[in-house]
Structure formats: structure tokens, C-alpha cells
Amino acid sequence: MNIEMAMEKGNKMEFLLKGGSTSFANLLRRFGMGQVPVFAIDSVTFYENSSAMFDEYIAHRIGQVPLVSDSAGKAKDEILLTLEASGPSTVYTKELKSSDSKIKSALDNIPLLKLLEGQNLRLEAKARRGIGRTHAKWQAGLIGYEALDGKDFRFKAETFMQLEPREFLTAAADQIIERCEELDSKLSDVKKKED
């Protein structure tokens, strides 16, 4: 297989995969969208909320915030984030303070809510590592392809800002390799039992 890069900018990438197969192209697409581990806020504890929004609504909004993730798995599997704000102000994602400086909001300028004079918000959120197959909030990005002929495919990949596109695709390939090695190991175990 050969790869020809067509475009790589920001959170998007396009490339031509030559000498592949439809089954491999689909495997890469499915593993990228469903098996790449990233962080997402999974639970929120409110200590004070005098805003006009319900706790559940704020928790849902915070749960959709993309968090810069460590695909190599060097960070812990659970990170704590805190937020304290008082009105009058607009509360942005940059105000989420993380216990791990590497795991933080991918974009600082996403508005979460507005607080009026005298309104306060104080919460604690737990971010956990997960995969898109479990829940969409852990989906690292989208991958699509177009079959040009039987062996050549034009790929487009777009991340949701948790990972760089190249890191996203490398993590998908690593997951495929890991599953193949696991299958090989299981088959070896079965053979040993039969002998």
C-alpha cells in the first residue's frame, strides 16, 4: 500500500490510499470512528447553580465539550475538571480547570451559559477515557472514503479537535494491530491446548 497526501490542515486531512482493498478501507473507517480512545466528560457534580439553567442541561453541554486527548494512553484514565464562575458574565470552556494540564478543552471559546448579576456556578466534572462505539461523546472524528477503483481509495478524515488528524489515523491503525495480535495470541493458545 502507498499513501499520497492531498491535504492536511487543522483538524482535516485528505489522502489517497493506493493498493488497498475495500475491506481494509472499511476497517480503517470503522476503527477510526468507533475504537480510538479519547477523553470526554462523563459525570458532573454541582455544588452551586443559581443560573437560569437546570443542572442536567449544563451537564449535557459540558459533556459535549471536546477535550484534547492523549492517544498514547500516558495520561490517567480519569481526570478531574472544576469550574467556578460568578455573574454577570458569559462562561466559556476556558474556565474549565483540569487536574492534568495535557487534558483540557480543545477550544477555549465555546460558550457554556450566561450568568446574570448575583448568579453563581460551581461544579466538578470527571472526564474518562472511552471509545465512540460506547457513546458519541467519545468519538474522535469522522472518516469517509470513495473507491476510485478496486485498489485505490480517496480518504477524508476530520477530527473533533481531541487529536490531530495524523494522530487520529495512527491510533486507529494501532487499534487494528492490537486486535490482530490478540487474535493471533488466542489462536496460538487454542493450538497449544489441542497439542
C-alpha positions, 0 to 999 in steps of 0.5 A, spaced: 500 500 500 502 507 498 499 513 501 499 520 497 497 526 501 492 531 498 491 535 504 492 536 511 490 542 515 487 543 522 483 538 524 482 535 516 486 531 512 485 528 505 489 522 502 489 517 497 490 510 499 493 506 493 493 498 493 488 497 498 482 493 498 475 495 500 475 491 506 481 494 509 478 501 507 472 499 511 476 497 517 480 503 517 473 507 517 470 503 522 476 503 527 477 510 526 470 512 528 468 507 533 475 504 537 480 510 538 480 512 545 479 519 547 477 523 553 470 526 554 466 528 560 462 523 563 459 525 570 458 532 573 457 534 580 454 541 582 455 544 588 452 551 586 447 553 580 443 559 581 443 560 573 437 560 569 439 553 567 437 546 570 443 542 572 442 536 567 442 541 561 449 544 563 451 537 564 449 535 557 453 541 554 459 540 558 459 533 556 459 535 549 465 539 550 471 536 546 477 535 550 484 534 547 486 527 548 492 523 549 492 517 544 498 514 547 494 512 553 500 516 558 495 520 561 490 517 567 484 514 565 480 519 569 481 526 570 478 531 574 475 538 571 472 544 576 469 550 574 467 556 578 464 562 575 460 568 578 455 573 574 454 577 570 458 574 565 458 569 559 462 562 561 466 559 556 470 552 556 476 556 558 474 556 565 474 549 565 480 547 570 483 540 569 487 536 574 492 534 568 494 540 564 495 535 557 487 534 558 483 540 557 478 543 552 480 543 545 477 550 544 477 555 549 471 559 546 465 555 546 460 558 550 457 554 556 451 559 559 450 566 561 450 568 568 446 574 570 448 579 576 448 575 583 448 568 579 453 563 581 456 556 578 460 551 581 461 544 579 466 538 578 466 534 572 470 527 571 472 526 564 474 518 562 477 515 557 472 511 552 471 509 545 465 512 540 462 505 539 460 506 547 457 513 546 458 519 541 461 523 546 467 519 545 468 519 538 474 522 535 472 524 528 469 522 522 472 518 516 469 517 509 472 514 503 470 513 495 473 507 491 476 510 485 477 503 483 478 496 486 485 498 489 485 505 490 481 509 495 480 517 496 480 518 504 477 524 508 478 524 515 476 530 520 477 530 527 473 533 533 479 537 535 481 531 541 487 529 536 490 531 530 488 528 524 495 524 523 494 522 530 487 520 529 489 515 523 495 512 527 491 510 533 486 507 529 491 503 525 494 501 532 487 499 534 487 494 528 494 491 530 492 490 537 486 486 535 490 482 530 495 480 535 490 478 540 487 474 535 493 471 533 495 470 541 488 466 542 489 462 536 496 460 538 493 458 545 487 454 542 493 450 538 497 449 544 491 446 548 489 441 542 497 439 542 
